[in-house]
Amino acid sequence: MQRVTPNWRTSSYTGTENCVEVADNEPTKVMVRDTKTRSRGIMAVQPAAWREFVEFAKAR
C-alpha cells in the first residue's frame, strides 16, 4: 500500500490561541494534531468516529 502524505488544514472557526490541524485525505484514518506543538504527536481516528465528533460539535 502506498503511503499518503497528510494534507494538513485548520478550520476557519479556530482561533490562533487554540488551533488544531486535521488531515482527512487518507481513507482509513483522520489525523489530528496541535498546531503549536506538532512534535508532540498525532491522534488518528477512524473516519466514522471523526464524522460523529464533527456532527456533535456542530450541535453545540
N, C-alpha and C positions, 0 to 999 in steps of 0.2 A: 504494500500500500504506500502510495506517495504521500510524503509529509506536506501539510498545508501550512503556509506562513500565516499567522494570525493577522487579521485586518482589524487593528485596534481602533476604537472610536469612543467618543464621550457623548453623553446625552446633552441636548441643548438646554435641558432643565437643570443641569448640575451647576452648582456654584464652584468658584475656584478654590474654596477652602475645604471642600469635602467631595472630591471628584473620584469617580471610578471609571475605568475603561472596560469595554466589552468587545470581545471578538466572537462573532457568531457565524463566521463563514465556513466552519467545518461542520459537516452534517452530524457527527457523532457527539459533539460537545459544544458547550458555550463556555468561554473562559472569561473570568472577571479578575481585575487587578486594581490596586490602589495607584492612582496617578502619582501621588507624592512619593511613594516608596515602592516602586516597581520591583526592586530587588528582593522584596520580602516574599514574593511568590505569586502564584496564580491559583485561583479556585476554579475548578472545572465542574460543570453540572450537565445533566442530560438536557437536551433541548425542550422536552416536555415540562420538566421541572422549571426551567427558565421562563417558559410561556406562562405557567401558573403564577410564578412570582410577579411577572410584569402585570398580569391582569389584577392580581391582588393589590399591587402598588398603585395602579391607576384608580382603583376604587377608594383609595384613602384620600 
